[in-house]
Amino acid sequence: MALTCSWALLGDRRIRTLRDVARDRETEILESEVDCDDEGVFSHRLLFWPRDELTIDFAGLSLEIADHEDRRVNLGGGFFVEILPEDED
């Protein structure tokens, strides 16, 4: 699944917050909501545990979903899969 926000308003503080929560394995998203104002601007609000909250304003949103026949999940560049050899008993 790919969720893409277009014309997102990101500044140094917002990028720093995203980077910090992405690097912290203890961080969880407690709440997430998207609203649209009268002018057509979307706001995505995220509340993270144990700290931080963030609002990203943007003008458009697109969603792309691609199924895998083997039901696997694509992991981004920050993750790796280690396949261990089976025990021979």
LUMDO-426045 format. One line per 4 residues: number of its first residue (from 1); their letters; for each residue x, y, z of N, C-alpha, C, O, CB. Coordinates in Angstrom, 3 decimals, padded with zeros to 6 digits. Glycine has a CB too. Example, Ala and Ser with C-alpha at 12.3 -4.5 7.8 and 13.67 -1.06 7.14 Angstrom:
# LUMDO-426045
1) AS) 013.190 -005.690 007.800 012.300 -004.500 007.800 013.200 -003.300 007.800 014.236 -003.319 008.465 011.308 -004.473 009.046 | 012.850 -002.250 007.080 013.670 -001.060 007.140 012.900 000.030 007.870 013.409 001.138 008.039 014.084 -000.598 005.725 $
END
This chain:
# LUMDO-426045
1) MALT) 000.841 -001.159 000.000 000.000 000.000 000.000 000.893 001.230 000.000 001.874 001.294 000.740 -000.960 -000.007 001.206 | 000.553 002.200 -000.826 001.272 003.474 -000.844 000.255 004.596 -000.725 -000.656 004.713 -001.544 002.131 003.630 -002.143 | 000.420 005.412 000.293 -000.429 006.574 000.520 000.429 007.795 000.253 001.431 008.013 000.934 -001.031 006.592 001.979 | 000.041 008.603 -000.743 000.858 009.736 -001.159 000.094 011.032 -000.953 -001.020 011.193 -001.450 001.285 009.592 -002.627 $
5) CSWA) 000.706 011.960 -000.213 000.149 013.294 -000.010 000.841 014.243 -000.984 002.069 014.291 -001.043 000.329 013.773 001.477 | 000.056 014.995 -001.744 000.660 015.961 -002.658 000.531 017.365 -002.093 -000.411 017.683 -001.367 000.006 015.881 -004.050 | 001.485 018.179 -002.439 001.553 019.568 -001.976 001.560 019.649 -000.446 000.938 020.534 000.141 000.372 020.371 -002.537 | 002.270 018.717 000.185 002.363 018.711 001.648 003.216 019.876 002.128 004.241 020.206 001.532 002.950 017.376 002.154 $
9) LLGD) 002.770 020.489 003.214 003.505 021.599 003.816 004.376 021.051 004.937 003.909 020.838 006.056 002.535 022.701 004.350 | 005.647 020.826 004.622 006.589 020.289 005.599 007.699 021.303 005.829 008.263 021.854 004.884 007.173 018.930 005.126 | 007.995 021.535 007.074 009.106 022.401 007.429 010.136 021.597 008.195 009.982 020.389 008.374 008.627 023.609 008.257 | 011.183 022.261 008.645 012.264 021.566 009.360 011.759 020.850 010.606 012.159 019.716 010.871 013.356 022.553 009.749 $
13) RRIR) 010.886 021.499 011.373 010.392 020.894 012.610 009.587 019.629 012.319 009.760 018.620 013.004 009.533 021.899 013.390 | 008.720 019.666 011.323 007.900 018.499 010.989 008.761 017.351 010.466 008.542 016.196 010.830 006.836 018.874 009.948 | 009.721 017.658 009.632 010.617 016.625 009.114 011.435 016.020 010.246 011.634 014.806 010.286 011.546 017.203 008.032 | 011.908 016.850 011.160 012.672 016.358 012.308 011.804 015.434 013.178 012.276 014.391 013.631 013.207 017.545 013.149 $
17) TLRD) 010.553 015.808 013.411 009.650 014.962 014.195 009.420 013.629 013.502 009.476 012.584 014.151 008.312 015.671 014.426 | 009.160 013.642 012.189 008.975 012.387 011.450 010.205 011.505 011.518 010.095 010.293 011.703 008.634 012.673 010.000 | 011.378 012.105 011.369 012.628 011.348 011.430 012.811 010.737 012.815 013.186 009.570 012.934 013.827 012.252 011.081 | 012.547 011.521 013.865 012.742 011.038 015.238 011.811 009.876 015.570 012.252 008.881 016.146 012.519 012.175 016.232 $
21) VARD) 010.533 009.985 015.217 009.610 008.898 015.551 009.864 007.665 014.690 009.640 006.542 015.143 008.164 009.362 015.381 | 010.330 007.857 013.457 010.630 006.715 012.596 011.837 005.931 013.102 011.912 004.717 012.908 010.878 007.185 011.167 | 012.764 006.601 013.738 013.984 005.940 014.235 013.798 005.308 015.607 014.626 004.501 016.029 015.124 006.937 014.296 | 012.736 005.657 016.304 012.510 005.160 017.662 011.573 003.955 017.612 010.381 004.099 017.340 011.920 006.278 018.573 $
25) RETE) 012.112 002.777 017.872 011.310 001.550 017.783 010.231 001.468 018.853 009.314 000.656 018.730 012.208 000.341 017.889 | 010.315 002.287 019.903 009.309 002.289 020.960 008.096 003.143 020.599 007.048 003.019 021.233 009.920 002.787 022.257 | 008.220 003.999 019.601 007.146 004.920 019.249 005.988 004.190 018.587 006.186 003.307 017.753 007.668 006.014 018.329 | 004.776 004.575 018.973 003.562 004.031 018.385 002.641 005.184 018.016 002.683 006.241 018.646 002.859 003.045 019.357 $
29) ILES) 001.819 004.988 017.011 000.794 005.973 016.670 -000.440 005.659 017.509 -001.052 004.601 017.359 000.461 005.956 015.127 | -000.801 006.596 018.399 -001.978 006.405 019.234 -003.254 006.822 018.505 -004.267 006.124 018.561 -001.835 007.191 020.531 | -003.197 007.952 017.830 -004.357 008.482 017.111 -003.903 009.026 015.764 -002.802 009.562 015.640 -005.073 009.590 017.939 | -004.754 008.885 014.764 -004.493 009.418 013.439 -005.827 009.823 012.837 -006.767 009.029 012.807 -003.749 008.381 012.536 $
33) EVDC) -005.910 011.072 012.353 -007.155 011.518 011.730 -006.848 012.485 010.607 -005.852 013.208 010.643 -008.088 012.175 012.764 | -007.721 012.486 009.603 -007.585 013.397 008.471 -008.876 014.185 008.345 -009.967 013.614 008.346 -007.261 012.627 007.148 | -008.744 015.498 008.236 -009.887 016.391 008.045 -009.644 017.249 006.816 -008.510 017.395 006.360 -010.123 017.279 009.300 | -010.717 017.812 006.286 -010.634 018.725 005.149 -011.373 020.008 005.522 -012.521 019.959 005.964 -011.234 018.079 003.847 $
37) DDEG) -010.712 021.163 005.342 -011.363 022.429 005.694 -012.210 022.953 004.532 -012.285 022.321 003.478 -010.310 023.480 006.096 | -012.836 024.091 004.727 -013.732 024.664 003.721 -013.017 025.051 002.429 -013.653 025.174 001.383 -014.423 025.874 004.288 | -011.700 025.244 002.494 -010.922 025.633 001.312 -010.322 024.433 000.582 -009.603 024.604 -000.402 -009.811 026.586 001.715 | -010.610 023.225 001.054 -010.114 022.020 000.402 -008.731 021.588 000.835 -008.114 020.747 000.181 -010.111 022.219 -001.047 $
41) VFSH) -008.229 022.149 001.930 -006.919 021.750 002.458 -007.126 020.631 003.474 -007.937 020.753 004.393 -006.169 022.968 003.111 | -006.388 019.546 003.298 -006.450 018.416 004.219 -005.452 018.622 005.357 -004.404 019.240 005.168 -006.165 017.086 003.477 | -005.780 018.108 006.524 -004.866 018.095 007.665 -004.830 016.681 008.222 -005.863 016.120 008.590 -005.303 019.125 008.764 | -003.632 016.109 008.280 -003.442 014.785 008.873 -002.773 014.990 010.222 -001.626 015.431 010.300 -002.584 013.840 007.940 $
45) RLLF) -003.505 014.662 011.288 -002.991 014.817 012.645 -002.606 013.454 013.202 -003.371 012.492 013.130 -004.034 015.504 013.557 | -001.402 013.397 013.759 -000.868 012.159 014.331 -000.448 012.415 015.774 000.241 013.392 016.069 000.334 011.627 013.495 | -000.872 011.526 016.665 -000.440 011.577 018.058 000.398 010.337 018.314 -000.083 009.214 018.163 -001.661 011.660 019.048 | 001.659 010.539 018.703 002.592 009.440 018.928 002.773 009.190 020.422 002.704 010.119 021.227 003.948 009.741 018.267 $
49) WPRD) 003.002 007.942 020.783 003.386 007.581 022.145 004.838 007.156 022.102 005.188 006.440 021.164 002.474 006.443 022.731 | 005.685 007.507 022.981 005.440 008.178 024.258 005.527 009.701 024.179 005.361 010.378 025.193 006.417 007.682 025.278 | 005.783 010.247 022.994 005.921 011.700 022.896 005.587 012.131 021.475 005.494 011.301 020.571 007.358 012.158 023.290 | 005.414 013.385 021.293 005.260 014.057 020.003 003.865 013.931 019.406 003.172 012.923 019.551 006.254 013.512 019.037 $
53) ELTI) 003.502 014.991 018.740 002.322 015.019 017.891 002.674 015.848 016.668 003.597 016.662 016.705 001.072 015.602 018.646 | 001.947 015.642 015.600 002.326 016.254 014.333 001.080 016.482 013.493 000.176 015.645 013.476 003.348 015.374 013.573 | 001.029 017.610 012.796 -000.015 017.883 011.816 000.654 018.179 010.481 001.546 019.022 010.395 -000.925 019.072 012.268 | 000.215 017.479 009.446 000.714 017.712 008.095 -000.457 018.204 007.252 -001.462 017.507 007.107 001.356 016.411 007.482 $
57) DFAG) -000.325 019.396 006.703 -001.344 019.952 005.814 -000.954 019.633 004.381 000.220 019.719 004.021 -001.504 021.495 006.021 | -001.946 019.260 003.548 -001.651 018.907 002.164 -002.890 019.141 001.303 -003.992 019.327 001.819 -001.179 017.432 002.059 | -002.694 019.130 -000.020 -003.774 019.476 -000.941 -004.408 018.261 -001.619 -005.560 018.336 -002.048 -003.256 020.415 -001.990 | -003.696 017.167 -001.723 -004.246 016.000 -002.413 -003.773 014.713 -001.792 -002.772 014.690 -001.076 -003.874 016.024 -003.875 $
61) LSLE) -004.494 013.635 -002.064 -004.181 012.340 -001.479 -004.469 011.257 -002.510 -005.518 011.264 -003.154 -004.995 012.100 -000.174 | -003.532 010.327 -002.661 -003.776 009.180 -003.546 -003.373 007.907 -002.820 -002.453 007.898 -002.003 -002.991 009.321 -004.891 | -004.079 006.841 -003.136 -003.845 005.544 -002.502 -003.624 004.514 -003.598 -004.392 004.435 -004.557 -005.041 005.133 -001.575 | -002.559 003.721 -003.444 -002.269 002.649 -004.390 -002.086 001.363 -003.602 -001.279 001.301 -002.674 -001.000 002.969 -005.251 $
65) IADH) -002.831 000.353 -003.973 -002.746 -000.943 -003.295 -002.357 -001.994 -004.317 -003.000 -002.130 -005.357 -004.095 -001.316 -002.600 | -001.312 -002.728 -004.020 -000.850 -003.796 -004.903 -000.792 -005.091 -004.101 -000.118 -005.168 -003.074 000.547 -003.457 -005.526 | -001.495 -006.090 -004.575 -001.496 -007.389 -003.904 -000.323 -008.234 -004.374 000.104 -008.143 -005.525 -002.817 -008.127 -004.156 | 000.183 -009.043 -003.483 001.216 -010.011 -003.810 000.575 -011.395 -003.799 -000.180 -011.720 -002.883 002.419 -009.929 -002.806 $
69) EDRR) 000.865 -012.198 -004.794 000.271 -013.526 -004.856 000.659 -014.381 -003.659 -000.125 -015.215 -003.207 000.681 -014.217 -006.134 | 001.885 -014.173 -003.140 002.343 -014.994 -002.021 002.053 -014.344 -000.671 002.542 -014.821 000.353 003.829 -015.262 -002.151 | 001.262 -013.257 -000.647 000.803 -012.579 000.559 001.937 -011.969 001.381 001.755 -011.691 002.566 000.033 -013.539 001.411 | 003.111 -011.755 000.765 004.221 -011.146 001.478 004.035 -009.636 001.556 003.204 -009.059 000.856 005.552 -011.488 000.798 $
73) VNLG) 004.811 -009.023 002.407 004.773 -007.576 002.592 006.112 -007.009 002.157 007.156 -007.548 002.527 004.454 -007.195 004.073 | 006.105 -005.932 001.378 007.345 -005.260 001.009 007.808 -004.391 002.162 007.047 -003.565 002.666 007.159 -004.415 -000.271 | 009.031 -004.569 002.577 009.601 -003.748 003.633 010.475 -002.678 003.012 011.168 -002.931 002.027 010.408 -004.605 004.632 | 010.447 -001.487 003.581 011.248 -000.385 003.057 012.723 -000.585 003.324 013.126 -001.588 003.914 010.795 000.926 003.655 $
77) GGFF) 013.534 000.377 002.887 014.973 000.272 003.016 015.482 000.260 004.444 016.632 -000.110 004.681 015.602 001.378 002.297 | 014.648 000.659 005.410 015.066 000.679 006.808 014.925 -000.667 007.491 015.270 -000.797 008.666 014.274 001.700 007.559 | 014.427 -001.673 006.783 014.209 -002.988 007.357 014.955 -004.033 006.536 015.242 -003.822 005.357 012.703 -003.316 007.421 | 015.259 -005.138 007.158 015.840 -006.247 006.422 015.265 -007.537 006.973 014.784 -007.583 008.105 017.389 -006.239 006.514 $
81) VEIL) 015.319 -008.572 006.173 014.832 -009.881 006.577 016.030 -010.813 006.675 016.816 -010.935 005.736 013.763 -010.430 005.575 | 016.159 -011.462 007.810 017.236 -012.424 008.010 016.620 -013.810 008.026 015.747 -014.094 008.846 018.029 -012.139 009.329 | 017.069 -014.676 007.127 016.563 -016.044 007.050 017.606 -016.947 007.679 018.721 -017.081 007.175 016.254 -016.472 005.567 | 017.233 -017.552 008.770 018.145 -018.427 009.494 017.998 -019.855 008.998 016.894 -020.279 008.657 017.887 -018.355 011.009 $
85) PEDE) 019.092 -020.602 008.951 018.996 -022.002 008.537 018.211 -022.807 009.559 018.263 -022.537 010.759 020.393 -022.610 008.345 | 017.480 -023.803 009.061 016.726 -024.651 009.967 017.677 -025.541 010.758 018.719 -025.962 010.257 015.704 -025.500 009.193 | 017.294 -025.819 012.006 018.089 -026.737 012.825 017.980 -028.147 012.258 016.895 -028.607 011.903 017.624 -026.706 014.309 | 019.130 -028.827 012.180 019.139 -030.206 011.707 019.318 -031.109 012.908 020.438 -031.341 013.364 020.261 -030.445 010.651 $
89) D) 018.210 -031.618 013.418 018.265 -032.514 014.588 018.004 -033.924 014.188 018.009 -034.817 015.036 017.266 -032.097 015.649 $
END
